[in-house]
Amino acid sequence: MKNIITLTTDFGTRDGFVAQMKGVILGINSDVLIVDTTHDIEPFAPFEAALVLNGFYRSFPSSSIHVVVVDPGVGSARRAIAVKSQEEFFVGPDNGVFSFIYSNDASCEIRVIENPDFVAVCPHPTFHGRDIFAPLAAHLSQGVRFNEIGGMISDPERFDLPPVMKMEQGIEGKVIHIDRFGNLSVNIHTEMLERPVSEIILGSLKIGGLSRTFNEVPDYEPVALINSFGLLEIAINKASAADSLGMGVGTRVRVTWQDETSLL
């Protein structure tokens, strides 16, 4: 099987930036398989990139190399890094895009990209995606030893999810992401739902319990379910919850437990 390099960016596809990265990769290793995950991350939004990466990377073979370029600090003092977790590699800026990789694997190895043999001769200060991250990923796909990249670090930039608050009759979290359908992802993981759910409350809206699918409610009605990332999600069947409800990132979401006596 060919080695796989995935590309996740906020570049879009209009300007040819992604094509330049692919050209660099193929110029180093023409036998690699390049997979476009998405180039529609919200511009300048590394936290969104971290969430999206966390949602897809485990679906790929364990030897894959994941390049993430959502880099509003390009050309600044922020570090360019590579991460090795188990048999997977991640390449991108040190701005929190790999936060969930660190959380999922506390033993992962993080190195600063310092070896000039693996990057462009004169990297352009505004295009590290093409001149640093793409060539390094291509060299990794050819079997370059990870310890040759640069020195190890133990203090990468991280994003912390808002804390989930425990209450007497439930828990409270916040909306952390809005997908292209307008569905609202909440920082409440399915493992946190330790008791049967009575209601999900956001603003004046109350949703009675969890559904398994969107179409368990009539068209244009609100529904709460666990999405494919394992997170609580608020949606409107066949419409945008963000637009219909006028709610977005940061909105508080309360989950209340069923009264134990009602379960008897």
C-alpha beads as a LAMMPS data file, in Angstrom:
LAMMPS data file: protein, C-alpha beads

264 atoms
263 bonds

1 atom types
1 bond types

-500.0 500.0 xlo xhi
-500.0 500.0 ylo yhi
-500.0 500.0 zlo zhi

Masses

1 110.0

Atoms # bond

1 1 1 0.000 0.000 0.000
2 1 1 1.206 3.501 -0.812
3 1 1 2.091 5.851 2.000
4 1 1 -0.669 8.365 2.701
5 1 1 -0.348 12.109 3.291
6 1 1 -3.508 13.988 4.254
7 1 1 -3.897 17.735 3.804
8 1 1 -6.126 19.882 6.021
9 1 1 -6.069 23.646 5.477
10 1 1 -8.042 26.873 5.439
11 1 1 -6.736 27.670 1.940
12 1 1 -9.848 26.887 -0.072
13 1 1 -9.297 25.708 -3.635
14 1 1 -9.500 28.931 -5.660
15 1 1 -5.932 30.204 -5.440
16 1 1 -3.798 27.144 -6.098
17 1 1 -2.077 27.063 -2.703
18 1 1 -3.035 23.418 -2.173
19 1 1 -1.786 22.540 -5.655
20 1 1 1.603 24.046 -4.823
21 1 1 1.868 21.861 -1.715
22 1 1 0.938 18.777 -3.721
23 1 1 3.486 19.622 -6.377
24 1 1 6.236 19.857 -3.755
25 1 1 5.228 16.535 -2.182
26 1 1 5.104 14.708 -5.513
27 1 1 8.410 16.218 -6.564
28 1 1 10.010 14.477 -3.581
29 1 1 7.951 11.277 -3.581
30 1 1 5.873 10.628 -6.691
31 1 1 4.570 7.353 -5.275
32 1 1 2.660 8.790 -2.318
33 1 1 -1.152 8.983 -2.046
34 1 1 -2.327 12.507 -1.167
35 1 1 -5.771 12.814 0.434
36 1 1 -7.589 16.137 0.704
37 1 1 -9.532 16.003 3.956
38 1 1 -10.807 19.579 3.822
39 1 1 -9.558 22.972 2.722
40 1 1 -12.605 24.750 4.103
41 1 1 -11.569 25.209 7.719
42 1 1 -12.716 28.672 8.796
43 1 1 -9.830 31.041 7.983
44 1 1 -7.488 31.685 10.908
45 1 1 -9.260 29.080 13.103
46 1 1 -6.727 26.528 14.434
47 1 1 -9.166 25.351 17.129
48 1 1 -11.632 24.277 14.443
49 1 1 -8.787 22.500 12.644
50 1 1 -7.925 20.654 15.867
51 1 1 -11.521 19.468 16.238
52 1 1 -11.777 18.336 12.616
53 1 1 -8.427 16.526 12.766
54 1 1 -9.488 14.728 15.933
55 1 1 -12.619 13.579 14.167
56 1 1 -10.977 11.958 11.149
57 1 1 -7.379 10.886 11.777
58 1 1 -8.196 7.535 13.399
59 1 1 -10.080 6.517 10.244
60 1 1 -6.797 6.376 8.302
61 1 1 -4.147 3.636 8.339
62 1 1 -1.819 4.025 11.300
63 1 1 1.192 4.908 9.139
64 1 1 -0.455 8.013 7.659
65 1 1 1.094 11.487 7.749
66 1 1 -1.351 14.304 8.532
67 1 1 -0.405 17.822 7.446
68 1 1 -2.472 20.613 8.995
69 1 1 -1.926 24.189 7.819
70 1 1 -4.215 26.663 9.560
71 1 1 -1.557 29.123 10.503
72 1 1 -2.439 32.753 11.238
73 1 1 0.984 33.152 12.893
74 1 1 2.993 32.057 9.841
75 1 1 6.375 33.768 9.704
76 1 1 6.278 34.754 13.376
77 1 1 8.180 33.206 16.277
78 1 1 5.713 30.301 16.465
79 1 1 7.449 26.970 15.943
80 1 1 7.041 24.549 13.052
81 1 1 6.651 21.057 14.499
82 1 1 6.190 17.397 13.741
83 1 1 4.476 14.932 16.066
84 1 1 4.797 11.164 16.222
85 1 1 1.952 9.327 17.927
86 1 1 2.142 5.544 17.832
87 1 1 2.866 4.978 14.105
88 1 1 1.223 8.188 12.857
89 1 1 2.805 11.523 12.058
90 1 1 1.408 15.055 12.227
91 1 1 3.071 18.078 10.661
92 1 1 2.107 21.731 11.076
93 1 1 2.420 24.884 13.158
94 1 1 2.756 24.895 16.933
95 1 1 -0.458 26.792 17.535
96 1 1 -2.710 24.192 19.129
97 1 1 -3.857 22.319 16.013
98 1 1 -2.570 19.057 17.520
99 1 1 -4.056 19.599 20.996
100 1 1 -6.256 16.512 20.875
101 1 1 -3.408 14.354 19.626
102 1 1 -1.493 15.265 22.786
103 1 1 -4.554 14.480 24.919
104 1 1 -5.141 11.133 23.202
105 1 1 -1.494 10.040 23.488
106 1 1 0.432 11.515 26.408
107 1 1 3.570 9.676 25.241
108 1 1 3.669 11.220 21.760
109 1 1 6.976 12.666 20.575
110 1 1 7.095 16.303 19.458
111 1 1 10.020 17.803 17.536
112 1 1 10.775 21.235 16.120
113 1 1 11.440 21.184 12.380
114 1 1 15.066 22.337 12.270
115 1 1 16.950 20.150 9.795
116 1 1 17.402 22.167 6.563
117 1 1 17.732 18.950 4.548
118 1 1 13.970 18.385 4.822
119 1 1 12.617 21.829 3.888
120 1 1 12.958 24.328 1.032
121 1 1 16.287 26.131 0.723
122 1 1 14.784 29.557 1.427
123 1 1 11.313 29.061 2.954
124 1 1 9.001 31.946 2.133
125 1 1 7.883 33.695 5.343
126 1 1 4.202 33.546 4.369
127 1 1 3.971 30.020 2.917
128 1 1 5.343 27.437 5.332
129 1 1 2.710 25.008 4.069
130 1 1 4.537 24.735 0.762
131 1 1 8.133 25.282 1.898
132 1 1 8.325 23.539 5.300
133 1 1 5.360 21.284 6.052
134 1 1 4.840 19.745 2.593
135 1 1 8.492 18.800 1.987
136 1 1 8.904 17.400 5.486
137 1 1 5.791 15.245 5.045
138 1 1 7.169 13.956 1.738
139 1 1 10.492 13.044 3.359
140 1 1 8.685 11.292 6.213
141 1 1 6.778 9.261 3.621
142 1 1 10.149 8.067 2.333
143 1 1 11.155 6.761 5.750
144 1 1 13.283 9.576 7.185
145 1 1 14.061 8.847 10.816
146 1 1 11.977 11.029 13.078
147 1 1 14.844 11.952 15.380
148 1 1 16.651 13.598 12.456
149 1 1 14.013 16.311 12.114
150 1 1 15.077 18.442 15.072
151 1 1 15.112 18.735 18.830
152 1 1 12.336 17.486 21.076
153 1 1 10.021 19.826 22.956
154 1 1 7.662 19.233 25.862
155 1 1 5.755 22.526 25.886
156 1 1 3.600 22.634 22.746
157 1 1 0.768 25.112 22.465
158 1 1 -2.552 23.556 23.467
159 1 1 -6.219 24.387 23.378
160 1 1 -8.283 23.487 26.396
161 1 1 -11.958 22.725 25.932
162 1 1 -14.307 24.734 28.133
163 1 1 -14.936 22.738 31.304
164 1 1 -18.163 20.780 31.647
165 1 1 -19.871 21.832 34.859
166 1 1 -21.565 19.251 37.059
167 1 1 -24.869 20.204 38.650
168 1 1 -27.149 18.415 41.069
169 1 1 -29.520 17.285 38.334
170 1 1 -27.287 17.292 35.284
171 1 1 -24.302 18.853 33.529
172 1 1 -23.664 22.031 31.541
173 1 1 -21.356 22.524 28.571
174 1 1 -20.913 24.893 25.637
175 1 1 -21.199 24.820 21.869
176 1 1 -17.669 24.479 20.469
177 1 1 -18.194 23.991 16.722
178 1 1 -20.700 24.623 13.942
179 1 1 -20.492 22.355 10.906
180 1 1 -21.479 23.229 7.330
181 1 1 -25.064 22.069 7.994
182 1 1 -25.372 24.474 10.925
183 1 1 -25.369 21.683 13.494
184 1 1 -24.049 22.677 16.919
185 1 1 -21.423 20.413 18.494
186 1 1 -21.180 20.607 22.275
187 1 1 -18.183 19.770 24.480
188 1 1 -20.198 17.029 26.185
189 1 1 -18.917 13.600 25.177
190 1 1 -21.197 10.591 25.249
191 1 1 -19.111 9.127 28.098
192 1 1 -20.189 12.064 30.276
193 1 1 -23.843 11.068 29.967
194 1 1 -23.746 8.792 32.973
195 1 1 -27.504 8.781 33.515
196 1 1 -30.577 8.750 31.248
197 1 1 -31.199 12.203 29.782
198 1 1 -34.411 14.077 30.488
199 1 1 -33.920 17.354 28.619
200 1 1 -31.336 19.289 26.654
201 1 1 -31.755 23.024 27.225
202 1 1 -30.168 25.919 25.356
203 1 1 -31.646 29.364 25.764
204 1 1 -35.420 29.012 25.848
205 1 1 -35.340 25.797 23.802
206 1 1 -35.949 22.483 25.544
207 1 1 -35.475 19.178 23.721
208 1 1 -36.873 16.092 25.372
209 1 1 -34.141 13.473 25.472
210 1 1 -31.771 12.146 22.833
211 1 1 -32.566 10.779 19.385
212 1 1 -30.438 8.395 17.339
213 1 1 -30.955 10.082 13.961
214 1 1 -32.060 13.442 12.570
215 1 1 -35.276 12.137 11.031
216 1 1 -36.704 10.917 14.312
217 1 1 -38.299 14.374 14.515
218 1 1 -40.429 16.134 11.861
219 1 1 -38.785 18.377 9.263
220 1 1 -37.538 21.704 10.647
221 1 1 -37.870 20.577 14.262
222 1 1 -34.948 20.589 16.750
223 1 1 -33.257 17.352 17.703
224 1 1 -30.434 16.359 20.061
225 1 1 -28.235 13.354 19.361
226 1 1 -24.705 12.000 19.689
227 1 1 -22.784 12.762 16.506
228 1 1 -20.189 10.586 14.801
229 1 1 -17.417 12.235 16.849
230 1 1 -19.082 11.092 20.082
231 1 1 -20.217 14.604 21.017
232 1 1 -23.645 15.936 21.912
233 1 1 -25.086 17.746 18.900
234 1 1 -28.038 20.075 18.519
235 1 1 -29.570 20.134 15.047
236 1 1 -32.668 21.150 13.109
237 1 1 -33.892 18.394 10.827
238 1 1 -33.203 19.626 7.255
239 1 1 -32.222 23.142 8.370
240 1 1 -29.428 25.037 10.122
241 1 1 -29.662 25.046 13.900
242 1 1 -27.214 27.942 14.088
243 1 1 -29.391 30.105 11.812
244 1 1 -32.773 28.918 13.035
245 1 1 -31.932 29.251 16.719
246 1 1 -29.616 32.245 16.422
247 1 1 -27.021 30.465 18.541
248 1 1 -23.345 29.750 18.017
249 1 1 -20.019 28.902 19.592
250 1 1 -20.059 29.627 23.304
251 1 1 -23.793 29.030 23.789
252 1 1 -24.427 27.227 27.051
253 1 1 -26.126 23.834 26.833
254 1 1 -27.590 22.126 29.874
255 1 1 -28.365 18.420 30.101
256 1 1 -30.729 17.310 32.865
257 1 1 -31.068 13.766 34.151
258 1 1 -34.273 11.844 34.379
259 1 1 -35.720 11.579 37.848
260 1 1 -34.652 8.169 39.158
261 1 1 -38.128 7.526 40.537
262 1 1 -39.537 7.804 37.012
263 1 1 -37.392 4.866 35.940
264 1 1 -38.912 2.473 38.445

Bonds

1 1 1 2
2 1 2 3
3 1 3 4
4 1 4 5
5 1 5 6
6 1 6 7
7 1 7 8
8 1 8 9
9 1 9 10
10 1 10 11
11 1 11 12
12 1 12 13
13 1 13 14
14 1 14 15
15 1 15 16
16 1 16 17
17 1 17 18
18 1 18 19
19 1 19 20
20 1 20 21
21 1 21 22
22 1 22 23
23 1 23 24
24 1 24 25
25 1 25 26
26 1 26 27
27 1 27 28
28 1 28 29
29 1 29 30
30 1 30 31
31 1 31 32
32 1 32 33
33 1 33 34
34 1 34 35
35 1 35 36
36 1 36 37
37 1 37 38
38 1 38 39
39 1 39 40
40 1 40 41
41 1 41 42
42 1 42 43
43 1 43 44
44 1 44 45
45 1 45 46
46 1 46 47
47 1 47 48
48 1 48 49
49 1 49 50
50 1 50 51
51 1 51 52
52 1 52 53
53 1 53 54
54 1 54 55
55 1 55 56
56 1 56 57
57 1 57 58
58 1 58 59
59 1 59 60
60 1 60 61
61 1 61 62
62 1 62 63
63 1 63 64
64 1 64 65
65 1 65 66
66 1 66 67
67 1 67 68
68 1 68 69
69 1 69 70
70 1 70 71
71 1 71 72
72 1 72 73
73 1 73 74
74 1 74 75
75 1 75 76
76 1 76 77
77 1 77 78
78 1 78 79
79 1 79 80
80 1 80 81
81 1 81 82
82 1 82 83
83 1 83 84
84 1 84 85
85 1 85 86
86 1 86 87
87 1 87 88
88 1 88 89
89 1 89 90
90 1 90 91
91 1 91 92
92 1 92 93
93 1 93 94
94 1 94 95
95 1 95 96
96 1 96 97
97 1 97 98
98 1 98 99
99 1 99 100
100 1 100 101
101 1 101 102
102 1 102 103
103 1 103 104
104 1 104 105
105 1 105 106
106 1 106 107
107 1 107 108
108 1 108 109
109 1 109 110
110 1 110 111
111 1 111 112
112 1 112 113
113 1 113 114
114 1 114 115
115 1 115 116
116 1 116 117
117 1 117 118
118 1 118 119
119 1 119 120
120 1 120 121
121 1 121 122
122 1 122 123
123 1 123 124
124 1 124 125
125 1 125 126
126 1 126 127
127 1 127 128
128 1 128 129
129 1 129 130
130 1 130 131
131 1 131 132
132 1 132 133
133 1 133 134
134 1 134 135
135 1 135 136
136 1 136 137
137 1 137 138
138 1 138 139
139 1 139 140
140 1 140 141
141 1 141 142
142 1 142 143
143 1 143 144
144 1 144 145
145 1 145 146
146 1 146 147
147 1 147 148
148 1 148 149
149 1 149 150
150 1 150 151
151 1 151 152
152 1 152 153
153 1 153 154
154 1 154 155
155 1 155 156
156 1 156 157
157 1 157 158
158 1 158 159
159 1 159 160
160 1 160 161
161 1 161 162
162 1 162 163
163 1 163 164
164 1 164 165
165 1 165 166
166 1 166 167
167 1 167 168
168 1 168 169
169 1 169 170
170 1 170 171
171 1 171 172
172 1 172 173
173 1 173 174
174 1 174 175
175 1 175 176
176 1 176 177
177 1 177 178
178 1 178 179
179 1 179 180
180 1 180 181
181 1 181 182
182 1 182 183
183 1 183 184
184 1 184 185
185 1 185 186
186 1 186 187
187 1 187 188
188 1 188 189
189 1 189 190
190 1 190 191
191 1 191 192
192 1 192 193
193 1 193 194
194 1 194 195
195 1 195 196
196 1 196 197
197 1 197 198
198 1 198 199
199 1 199 200
200 1 200 201
201 1 201 202
202 1 202 203
203 1 203 204
204 1 204 205
205 1 205 206
206 1 206 207
207 1 207 208
208 1 208 209
209 1 209 210
210 1 210 211
211 1 211 212
212 1 212 213
213 1 213 214
214 1 214 215
215 1 215 216
216 1 216 217
217 1 217 218
218 1 218 219
219 1 219 220
220 1 220 221
221 1 221 222
222 1 222 223
223 1 223 224
224 1 224 225
225 1 225 226
226 1 226 227
227 1 227 228
228 1 228 229
229 1 229 230
230 1 230 231
231 1 231 232
232 1 232 233
233 1 233 234
234 1 234 235
235 1 235 236
236 1 236 237
237 1 237 238
238 1 238 239
239 1 239 240
240 1 240 241
241 1 241 242
242 1 242 243
243 1 243 244
244 1 244 245
245 1 245 246
246 1 246 247
247 1 247 248
248 1 248 249
249 1 249 250
250 1 250 251
251 1 251 252
252 1 252 253
253 1 253 254
254 1 254 255
255 1 255 256
256 1 256 257
257 1 257 258
258 1 258 259
259 1 259 260
260 1 260 261
261 1 261 262
262 1 262 263
263 1 263 264
